[in-house]
Amino acid sequence: MSTRPYRGPTCRHRRLPGGGRLRTARSTRHAHRHARTRTPHATAHGSIRRTHRVRHRSGHRALSAHARELGPRSTAGDSVTRQAGAIRRLCGSRPEGHACSPCEPSTDPRGRCASVSDSPTPDVPAVLVDEFLGFLGTTRGYSPNTVRAYATDMRIYLDWTERAGHDPILLNHRALRAYLAEMSEARYSKRTIARRMASLRSFFAYLTERGIVDSDPAAVLLSPRLPSRLPKVVAPDLLRALLDTPEATTDVGVRDRAILELLYATGARVSEITALDLADVDIAHAQIKVTGKGDKQRILPLYPVAVDRLRAYLGPAREGLKADRGSSAVFLSVRGNRMSSDAVRRMLKGHLDTVGGALSLSPHALRHTFATHLLDAGADLRTVQELLGHVALSTTQIYTHVGKRRLSEVHRDAHPRA
């Protein structure tokens, strides 16, 4: 799709080459009815109101009925790109090889180009949203889960604009405030509202950067203030019981022990663990290579217990799950396929149920626990940032809350009068 300015789904406000606006059928009939009346009319205030005939430029004599109803140019100096785009928007989408000029006589009863009468008009907002999602996945390097979340937010936004009667591309900030108000009245959480507004900001920033819209209506809106909350950390007793819960006598149990140990040993995301291939594991040097957000790779060290459990799984246990499929994935399901992130979450909840732990804990809680335990043991913030794969140090600080006992110890050791 070209990057010419988007002018909405109707032709009421579209400009044509050579000046003037393209009028609708209703305004055309109105102009014809009053153009025949040449007698001035007195208004209530005594002034004179005249109805002028529309002047035709020589270059538009053969235009269709819509195009011939040209009003005077309201502003001077429209760009050449916008004028050329107006011709293409007048004729709409055509099949390959169709050569239609706006100066051809139209046989359509409503004065449109014949190709427009028979072919459907493309859904421009939906096309722009698809291009935006493709931009996030290819240019920005967002993960499939992130792009899927953006797609969900944009689908909900398009549904709202259709229900509320707004143009999804040309609406103003007041309409977006109405969108915020509707979500608040529906009792959506502040985090959900903030995430959807972040998706809209990225979308309109993308449209503005490409020159499709002249201004960004989402730039002036403020997201709701989110309450600060500490990440969930697995208690030490529960953590020890959880890591030893899977049975070491079955192939699935050996696999689960290796997965849980790697999650706590490396602080990796669950998607990074499930994406591991055999080539990413280096048992001899006690390390693994993971690919994080933005396709950024990092090397994570393993302690001896994690190495032993991973080596035990990569032996007969993995061969028993492979089912002769020849998969290169490290962690396989019972059918021999690569395990998904959802499968790991279900596995964790099953083991939490066995040990009587809180079912609200997720694999990400092991990542929080990893960062917290490192900092409690004296690791510096930069090291934890590199291990977690964060670009900004401020992101790492979310994970680096410390317990009250650690605060008391630092205060006792550092304060002169403690």
Disulfide bonds with the S-S distance in Angstrom:
none
